[in-house]
Amino acid sequence: MTGLSVGATAGDITQTLVEPGGEAVSRSLSDLVAEKPVLLCFYTADFSPDCTKEWCAIRDFDWFSTGGDVHVVGASKSSVGMHRRFMDEHDLNFPLYADTDLELASAFDVVYRTFGVSKRARRSCFLVDEDLTVRYRWLGEHWLDPTRDIPPLTEVYEGVVEALELDSQETFGF
């Protein structure tokens, strides 16, 4: 498991996507990137302490919530109902893929066995453009369990800005 490399083409997987209002729809990755590039963030499971911290940080990272250049989408093996509760509980304004069979995580080569037992998605972020080309990636490298890392949002932001050749907003997050 190494994760797709920058320049690789992502598979066009269709999974159930839970929208911020709670509606669950079947959406392919190509449908999402047709609107604008997608920052696809894999995480372990709703309501785990690390994942709660991660998604609240993404919610509070102003550039991701107010910027119109990138569509932030989460993906975990949590169910549609769990995603709805997680989004409501933490006032999240990003859609979340219910990747219950880890097909999407497999397509990005980030399936990981936590402590060698339970399959989960390795915490990671991939910027995918309209051609399904990976333009940026960040992979968790925690020494014990790579599902425990939390993406360094400033680093991810800078990677997205550089990959898409965007003008950096000097006041983001304040």
CYANA upper distance limits for C-alpha pairs under 8 A (distance plus 0.5 A):
  1 MET  CA    109 ASP  CA      6.02
  1 MET  CA    110 VAL  CA      6.33
  1 MET  CA    111 VAL  CA      7.38
  1 MET  CA    112 TYR  CA      7.81
  2 THR  CA    109 ASP  CA      6.71
  2 THR  CA    110 VAL  CA      7.24
  3 GLY  CA    108 PHE  CA      6.10
  3 GLY  CA    109 ASP  CA      5.01
  3 GLY  CA    110 VAL  CA      5.72
  3 GLY  CA    139 LEU  CA      7.86
  4 LEU  CA      8 ALA  CA      6.67
  4 LEU  CA     10 ALA  CA      8.02
  4 LEU  CA    108 PHE  CA      5.87
  4 LEU  CA    109 ASP  CA      6.61
  4 LEU  CA    134 VAL  CA      7.90
  4 LEU  CA    137 ARG  CA      8.49
  5 SER  CA    134 VAL  CA      7.41
  5 SER  CA    137 ARG  CA      7.82
  6 VAL  CA    133 THR  CA      8.15
  6 VAL  CA    134 VAL  CA      5.46
  6 VAL  CA    135 ARG  CA      5.81
  6 VAL  CA    136 TYR  CA      6.17
  6 VAL  CA    137 ARG  CA      7.08
  7 GLY  CA    133 THR  CA      6.28
  7 GLY  CA    134 VAL  CA      5.76
  7 GLY  CA    135 ARG  CA      6.61
  8 ALA  CA    133 THR  CA      6.18
  8 ALA  CA    134 VAL  CA      6.09
  9 THR  CA    131 ASP  CA      8.22
  9 THR  CA    132 LEU  CA      5.97
  9 THR  CA    133 THR  CA      4.96
  9 THR  CA    134 VAL  CA      6.69
 10 ALA  CA    107 ALA  CA      7.35
 10 ALA  CA    108 PHE  CA      7.16
 10 ALA  CA    128 VAL  CA      8.19
 10 ALA  CA    132 LEU  CA      5.78
 10 ALA  CA    133 THR  CA      6.62
 10 ALA  CA    134 VAL  CA      7.27
 11 GLY  CA    107 ALA  CA      6.37
 11 GLY  CA    108 PHE  CA      8.22
 11 GLY  CA    132 LEU  CA      7.86
 12 ASP  CA     28 SER  CA      6.81
 12 ASP  CA     29 LEU  CA      6.01
 12 ASP  CA     30 SER  CA      6.39
 12 ASP  CA    132 LEU  CA      8.02
 13 ILE  CA     28 SER  CA      6.02
 13 ILE  CA     29 LEU  CA      6.39
 13 ILE  CA    103 GLU  CA      8.01
 13 ILE  CA    104 LEU  CA      6.60
 13 ILE  CA    107 ALA  CA      8.13
 14 THR  CA     26 SER  CA      6.98
 14 THR  CA     27 ARG  CA      5.87
 14 THR  CA     28 SER  CA      4.38
 14 THR  CA     29 LEU  CA      6.86
 14 THR  CA    104 LEU  CA      8.47
 15 GLN  CA     26 SER  CA      6.06
 15 GLN  CA     27 ARG  CA      6.37
 15 GLN  CA     28 SER  CA      6.93
 15 GLN  CA     97 TYR  CA      6.94
 15 GLN  CA     98 ALA  CA      7.24
 15 GLN  CA     99 ASP  CA      6.98
 15 GLN  CA    104 LEU  CA      8.08
 16 THR  CA     24 ALA  CA      6.72
 16 THR  CA     25 VAL  CA      5.93
 16 THR  CA     26 SER  CA      4.93
 16 THR  CA     27 ARG  CA      6.71
 16 THR  CA     80 VAL  CA      8.15
 16 THR  CA     97 TYR  CA      6.24
 16 THR  CA     98 ALA  CA      6.03
 16 THR  CA     99 ASP  CA      7.88
 17 LEU  CA     24 ALA  CA      6.00
 17 LEU  CA     25 VAL  CA      5.83
 17 LEU  CA     26 SER  CA      6.51
 17 LEU  CA     27 ARG  CA      6.64
 17 LEU  CA     80 VAL  CA      8.47
 17 LEU  CA     95 PRO  CA      6.92
 17 LEU  CA     96 LEU  CA      6.09
 17 LEU  CA     97 TYR  CA      4.84
 17 LEU  CA     98 ALA  CA      6.65
 18 VAL  CA     22 GLY  CA      6.34
 18 VAL  CA     23 GLU  CA      6.18
 18 VAL  CA     24 ALA  CA      4.89
 18 VAL  CA     25 VAL  CA      7.05
 18 VAL  CA     80 VAL  CA      7.00
 18 VAL  CA     83 HIS  CA      7.41
 18 VAL  CA     84 ARG  CA      7.59
 18 VAL  CA     95 PRO  CA      5.92
 18 VAL  CA     96 LEU  CA      5.73
 18 VAL  CA     97 TYR  CA      6.69
 18 VAL  CA     98 ALA  CA      7.73
 19 GLU  CA     23 GLU  CA      5.83
 19 GLU  CA     24 ALA  CA      6.78
 19 GLU  CA     25 VAL  CA      8.33
 19 GLU  CA     94 PHE  CA      7.51
 19 GLU  CA     95 PRO  CA      4.98
 19 GLU  CA     96 LEU  CA      7.28
 20 PRO  CA     84 ARG  CA      8.46
 20 PRO  CA     87 MET  CA      7.29
 20 PRO  CA     92 LEU  CA      7.22
 20 PRO  CA     93 ASN  CA      5.69
 20 PRO  CA     94 PHE  CA      6.36
 20 PRO  CA     95 PRO  CA      6.08
 22 GLY  CA     84 ARG  CA      6.07
 24 ALA  CA     80 VAL  CA      7.60
 27 ARG  CA     31 ASP  CA      6.99
 27 ARG  CA     32 LEU  CA      7.95
 28 SER  CA     32 LEU  CA      7.29
 29 LEU  CA     33 VAL  CA      6.82
 29 LEU  CA    132 LEU  CA      8.43
 30 SER  CA     34 ALA  CA      6.53
 30 SER  CA    130 GLU  CA      7.63
 30 SER  CA    131 ASP  CA      8.43
 30 SER  CA    132 LEU  CA      7.35
 31 ASP  CA     35 GLU  CA      7.64
 32 LEU  CA     36 LYS  CA      7.47
 32 LEU  CA     37 PRO  CA      8.21
 32 LEU  CA     38 VAL  CA      7.41
 32 LEU  CA     71 HIS  CA      8.39
 33 VAL  CA     37 PRO  CA      5.49
 33 VAL  CA     38 VAL  CA      6.23
 33 VAL  CA    128 VAL  CA      7.55
 33 VAL  CA    129 ASP  CA      6.46
 33 VAL  CA    130 GLU  CA      5.25
 33 VAL  CA    131 ASP  CA      8.27
 33 VAL  CA    132 LEU  CA      7.73
 34 ALA  CA    130 GLU  CA      5.86
 35 GLU  CA    130 GLU  CA      8.41
 36 LYS  CA     69 ASP  CA      7.23
 36 LYS  CA     70 VAL  CA      6.53
 36 LYS  CA     71 HIS  CA      6.92
 36 LYS  CA    129 ASP  CA      7.74
 36 LYS  CA    130 GLU  CA      7.33
 37 PRO  CA     69 ASP  CA      7.72
 37 PRO  CA     70 VAL  CA      5.72
 37 PRO  CA     71 HIS  CA      6.64
 37 PRO  CA    127 LEU  CA      7.32
 37 PRO  CA    128 VAL  CA      6.14
 37 PRO  CA    129 ASP  CA      5.02
 37 PRO  CA    130 GLU  CA      6.63
 38 VAL  CA     70 VAL  CA      6.14
 38 VAL  CA     71 HIS  CA      5.16
 38 VAL  CA     72 VAL  CA      6.31
 38 VAL  CA     73 VAL  CA      7.32
 38 VAL  CA    126 PHE  CA      8.35
 38 VAL  CA    127 LEU  CA      6.10
 38 VAL  CA    128 VAL  CA      5.75
 38 VAL  CA    129 ASP  CA      7.10
 39 LEU  CA     70 VAL  CA      7.05
 39 LEU  CA     71 HIS  CA      6.56
 39 LEU  CA     72 VAL  CA      5.30
 39 LEU  CA     73 VAL  CA      6.66
 39 LEU  CA    125 CYS  CA      6.98
 39 LEU  CA    126 PHE  CA      6.04
 39 LEU  CA    127 LEU  CA      4.86
 39 LEU  CA    128 VAL  CA      6.92
 40 LEU  CA     72 VAL  CA      6.66
 40 LEU  CA     73 VAL  CA      5.47
 40 LEU  CA     74 GLY  CA      6.26
 40 LEU  CA     75 ALA  CA      7.66
 40 LEU  CA    125 CYS  CA      5.98
 40 LEU  CA    126 PHE  CA      5.67
 40 LEU  CA    127 LEU  CA      6.79
 40 LEU  CA    128 VAL  CA      7.97
 41 CYS  CA     72 VAL  CA      7.97
 41 CYS  CA     73 VAL  CA      6.67
 41 CYS  CA     74 GLY  CA      5.23
 41 CYS  CA     75 ALA  CA      6.64
 41 CYS  CA    123 ARG  CA      7.84
 41 CYS  CA    124 SER  CA      6.22
 41 CYS  CA    125 CYS  CA      4.78
 41 CYS  CA    126 PHE  CA      7.02
 42 PHE  CA     74 GLY  CA      6.32
 42 PHE  CA     75 ALA  CA      5.27
 42 PHE  CA     76 SER  CA      6.41
 42 PHE  CA    105 ALA  CA      7.89
 42 PHE  CA    121 ALA  CA      6.64
 42 PHE  CA    122 ARG  CA      7.21
 42 PHE  CA    123 ARG  CA      5.69
 42 PHE  CA    124 SER  CA      5.68
 42 PHE  CA    125 CYS  CA      6.72
 43 TYR  CA     51 CYS  CA      6.96
 43 TYR  CA     74 GLY  CA      7.74
 43 TYR  CA     75 ALA  CA      6.76
 43 TYR  CA     76 SER  CA      5.83
 43 TYR  CA    121 ALA  CA      6.54
 43 TYR  CA    122 ARG  CA      7.06
 43 TYR  CA    123 ARG  CA      5.20
 43 TYR  CA    124 SER  CA      7.47
 43 TYR  CA    147 THR  CA      7.44
 44 THR  CA     48 SER  CA      8.25
 44 THR  CA     51 CYS  CA      7.25
 44 THR  CA     76 SER  CA      6.14
 44 THR  CA     77 LYS  CA      7.54
 44 THR  CA    120 ARG  CA      6.37
 44 THR  CA    121 ALA  CA      6.20
 44 THR  CA    122 ARG  CA      7.46
 44 THR  CA    123 ARG  CA      7.16
 44 THR  CA    147 THR  CA      6.61
 45 ALA  CA     51 CYS  CA      7.09
 45 ALA  CA     76 SER  CA      6.18
 45 ALA  CA     77 LYS  CA      6.82
 45 ALA  CA     78 SER  CA      6.06
 46 ASP  CA     51 CYS  CA      6.87
 46 ASP  CA     52 THR  CA      7.45
 46 ASP  CA     76 SER  CA      8.12
 46 ASP  CA     78 SER  CA      6.69
 46 ASP  CA     82 MET  CA      7.27
 46 ASP  CA     83 HIS  CA      7.16
 46 ASP  CA     86 PHE  CA      6.58
 47 PHE  CA     51 CYS  CA      6.97
 47 PHE  CA     52 THR  CA      6.07
 47 PHE  CA     86 PHE  CA      7.07
 48 SER  CA     52 THR  CA      6.54
 49 PRO  CA     53 LYS  CA      6.68
 50 ASP  CA     54 GLU  CA      6.62
 50 ASP  CA    148 ARG  CA      6.89
 50 ASP  CA    149 ASP  CA      8.26
 50 ASP  CA    150 ILE  CA      7.54
 51 CYS  CA     55 TRP  CA      6.61
 51 CYS  CA    150 ILE  CA      8.34
 52 THR  CA     56 CYS  CA      6.54
 53 LYS  CA     57 ALA  CA      6.59
 54 GLU  CA     58 ILE  CA      6.76
 54 GLU  CA    150 ILE  CA      6.36
 54 GLU  CA    151 PRO  CA      7.81
 55 TRP  CA     59 ARG  CA      6.50
 55 TRP  CA     92 LEU  CA      8.02
 56 CYS  CA     60 ASP  CA      6.61
 56 CYS  CA     90 HIS  CA      7.36
 56 CYS  CA     92 LEU  CA      7.95
 57 ALA  CA     61 PHE  CA      6.46
 58 ILE  CA     64 PHE  CA      7.36
 58 ILE  CA     65 SER  CA      8.46
 58 ILE  CA    153 LEU  CA      7.88
 59 ARG  CA     64 PHE  CA      7.82
 59 ARG  CA     65 SER  CA      6.93
 59 ARG  CA     92 LEU  CA      6.66
 59 ARG  CA     93 ASN  CA      7.57
 59 ARG  CA     94 PHE  CA      8.49
 60 ASP  CA     65 SER  CA      8.15
 60 ASP  CA    173 GLY  CA      7.90
 61 PHE  CA     65 SER  CA      7.41
 61 PHE  CA    153 LEU  CA      8.12
 61 PHE  CA    172 PHE  CA      8.22
 61 PHE  CA    173 GLY  CA      5.83
 62 ASP  CA     66 THR  CA      6.41
 62 ASP  CA     67 GLY  CA      8.26
 62 ASP  CA    172 PHE  CA      6.30
 62 ASP  CA    173 GLY  CA      4.88
 62 ASP  CA    174 PHE  CA      7.82
 63 TRP  CA     67 GLY  CA      5.56
 63 TRP  CA    172 PHE  CA      5.87
 63 TRP  CA    173 GLY  CA      6.75
 64 PHE  CA     70 VAL  CA      7.88
 64 PHE  CA     71 HIS  CA      8.46
 64 PHE  CA     72 VAL  CA      7.38
 65 SER  CA     93 ASN  CA      7.95
 72 VAL  CA     94 PHE  CA      6.70
 72 VAL  CA     95 PRO  CA      8.03
 73 VAL  CA     94 PHE  CA      6.37
 73 VAL  CA     95 PRO  CA      5.80
 73 VAL  CA     96 LEU  CA      6.16
 73 VAL  CA     97 TYR  CA      7.82
 74 GLY  CA     94 PHE  CA      7.74
 74 GLY  CA     95 PRO  CA      6.92
 74 GLY  CA     96 LEU  CA      4.95
 74 GLY  CA     97 TYR  CA      6.48
 75 ALA  CA     96 LEU  CA      5.94
 75 ALA  CA     97 TYR  CA      4.99
 75 ALA  CA     98 ALA  CA      6.76
 75 ALA  CA     99 ASP  CA      6.63
 75 ALA  CA    105 ALA  CA      8.47
 76 SER  CA     96 LEU  CA      8.15
 76 SER  CA     97 TYR  CA      7.07
 76 SER  CA     98 ALA  CA      6.48
 76 SER  CA     99 ASP  CA      5.90
 76 SER  CA    100 THR  CA      7.62
 76 SER  CA    102 LEU  CA      8.21
 76 SER  CA    120 ARG  CA      8.24
 76 SER  CA    121 ALA  CA      7.13
 77 LYS  CA     98 ALA  CA      6.29
 77 LYS  CA     99 ASP  CA      5.08
 77 LYS  CA    100 THR  CA      4.53
 77 LYS  CA    101 ASP  CA      7.25
 77 LYS  CA    102 LEU  CA      6.74
 77 LYS  CA    120 ARG  CA      7.43
 77 LYS  CA    121 ALA  CA      8.07
 78 SER  CA     82 MET  CA      6.58
 78 SER  CA     83 HIS  CA      7.01
 78 SER  CA     98 ALA  CA      6.22
 78 SER  CA     99 ASP  CA      7.40
 78 SER  CA    100 THR  CA      6.48
 79 SER  CA     83 HIS  CA      6.65
 79 SER  CA     98 ALA  CA      5.91
 79 SER  CA     99 ASP  CA      8.21
 79 SER  CA    100 THR  CA      6.78
 80 VAL  CA     84 ARG  CA      6.78
 80 VAL  CA     98 ALA  CA      6.24
 81 GLY  CA     85 ARG  CA      6.90
 82 MET  CA     86 PHE  CA      6.53
 83 HIS  CA     87 MET  CA      6.47
 83 HIS  CA     96 LEU  CA      7.36
 83 HIS  CA     98 ALA  CA      7.88
 84 ARG  CA     88 ASP  CA      6.61
 85 ARG  CA     89 GLU  CA      6.39
 86 PHE  CA     90 HIS  CA      6.70
 86 PHE  CA     92 LEU  CA      8.43
 87 MET  CA     91 ASP  CA      6.01
 87 MET  CA     92 LEU  CA      5.29
 87 MET  CA     93 ASN  CA      7.94
 88 ASP  CA     92 LEU  CA      7.33
 99 ASP  CA    103 GLU  CA      7.03
 99 ASP  CA    104 LEU  CA      6.76
 99 ASP  CA    105 ALA  CA      7.94
102 LEU  CA    106 SER  CA      6.45
102 LEU  CA    111 VAL  CA      7.64
102 LEU  CA    120 ARG  CA      7.87
102 LEU  CA    121 ALA  CA      7.70
103 GLU  CA    107 ALA  CA      6.72
104 LEU  CA    108 PHE  CA      7.04
105 ALA  CA    109 ASP  CA      6.61
105 ALA  CA    110 VAL  CA      5.84
105 ALA  CA    111 VAL  CA      6.13
105 ALA  CA    121 ALA  CA      6.29
106 SER  CA    110 VAL  CA      6.51
106 SER  CA    111 VAL  CA      6.10
110 VAL  CA    121 ALA  CA      6.01
110 VAL  CA    122 ARG  CA      5.64
110 VAL  CA    123 ARG  CA      8.39
110 VAL  CA    124 SER  CA      8.15
111 VAL  CA    119 LYS  CA      7.02
111 VAL  CA    120 ARG  CA      6.17
111 VAL  CA    121 ALA  CA      5.11
111 VAL  CA    122 ARG  CA      6.42
112 TYR  CA    118 SER  CA      8.43
112 TYR  CA    119 LYS  CA      5.97
112 TYR  CA    120 ARG  CA      5.80
112 TYR  CA    121 ALA  CA      6.20
112 TYR  CA    122 ARG  CA      6.13
112 TYR  CA    147 THR  CA      8.44
113 ARG  CA    117 VAL  CA      5.79
113 ARG  CA    118 SER  CA      5.49
113 ARG  CA    119 LYS  CA      4.80
113 ARG  CA    120 ARG  CA      6.60
114 THR  CA    118 SER  CA      5.64
114 THR  CA    119 LYS  CA      6.69
114 THR  CA    120 ARG  CA      7.18
114 THR  CA    145 ASP  CA      7.09
114 THR  CA    147 THR  CA      7.90
115 PHE  CA    145 ASP  CA      7.43
120 ARG  CA    147 THR  CA      8.24
121 ALA  CA    147 THR  CA      7.49
122 ARG  CA    139 LEU  CA      7.99
122 ARG  CA    140 GLY  CA      7.13
122 ARG  CA    146 PRO  CA      6.29
122 ARG  CA    147 THR  CA      5.25
123 ARG  CA    139 LEU  CA      6.91
123 ARG  CA    140 GLY  CA      5.78
123 ARG  CA    146 PRO  CA      6.91
123 ARG  CA    147 THR  CA      5.31
123 ARG  CA    148 ARG  CA      7.53
123 ARG  CA    149 ASP  CA      6.98
123 ARG  CA    150 ILE  CA      7.72
123 ARG  CA    151 PRO  CA      8.26
124 SER  CA    137 ARG  CA      7.81
124 SER  CA    138 TRP  CA      5.93
124 SER  CA    139 LEU  CA      4.91
124 SER  CA    140 GLY  CA      6.22
124 SER  CA    151 PRO  CA      7.72
125 CYS  CA    136 TYR  CA      8.50
125 CYS  CA    137 ARG  CA      5.98
125 CYS  CA    138 TRP  CA      5.60
125 CYS  CA    139 LEU  CA      7.12
125 CYS  CA    151 PRO  CA      8.13
125 CYS  CA    156 VAL  CA      8.49
126 PHE  CA    134 VAL  CA      6.92
126 PHE  CA    135 ARG  CA      7.95
126 PHE  CA    136 TYR  CA      6.22
126 PHE  CA    137 ARG  CA      4.94
126 PHE  CA    138 TRP  CA      7.11
127 LEU  CA    134 VAL  CA      6.17
127 LEU  CA    135 ARG  CA      5.89
127 LEU  CA    136 TYR  CA      5.49
127 LEU  CA    137 ARG  CA      6.82
127 LEU  CA    160 VAL  CA      7.47
128 VAL  CA    132 LEU  CA      5.90
128 VAL  CA    133 THR  CA      5.90
128 VAL  CA    134 VAL  CA      5.11
128 VAL  CA    135 ARG  CA      6.36
128 VAL  CA    136 TYR  CA      8.02
129 ASP  CA    133 THR  CA      5.98
129 ASP  CA    134 VAL  CA      7.18
129 ASP  CA    135 ARG  CA      7.32
135 ARG  CA    163 ALA  CA      6.39
135 ARG  CA    164 LEU  CA      8.39
136 TYR  CA    159 GLY  CA      6.86
136 TYR  CA    160 VAL  CA      7.11
136 TYR  CA    163 ALA  CA      6.92
138 TRP  CA    151 PRO  CA      7.84
138 TRP  CA    156 VAL  CA      7.69
140 GLY  CA    146 PRO  CA      5.42
140 GLY  CA    147 THR  CA      7.13
140 GLY  CA    148 ARG  CA      7.96
140 GLY  CA    149 ASP  CA      5.68
140 GLY  CA    150 ILE  CA      7.76
140 GLY  CA    151 PRO  CA      7.78
141 GLU  CA    145 ASP  CA      8.19
141 GLU  CA    146 PRO  CA      5.55
141 GLU  CA    149 ASP  CA      7.26
142 HIS  CA    146 PRO  CA      5.01
142 HIS  CA    147 THR  CA      7.92
142 HIS  CA    148 ARG  CA      6.86
142 HIS  CA    149 ASP  CA      6.06
145 ASP  CA    149 ASP  CA      8.40
151 PRO  CA    156 VAL  CA      7.66
152 PRO  CA    156 VAL  CA      6.73
153 LEU  CA    157 TYR  CA      6.35
154 THR  CA    158 GLU  CA      6.63
155 GLU  CA    159 GLY  CA      6.62
156 VAL  CA    160 VAL  CA      6.67
157 TYR  CA    161 VAL  CA      6.66
158 GLU  CA    162 GLU  CA      6.58
159 GLY  CA    163 ALA  CA      6.48
160 VAL  CA    164 LEU  CA      6.51
161 VAL  CA    165 GLU  CA      6.10
161 VAL  CA    166 LEU  CA      5.39
161 VAL  CA    167 ASP  CA      7.46
161 VAL  CA    168 SER  CA      6.94
162 GLU  CA    166 LEU  CA      7.12
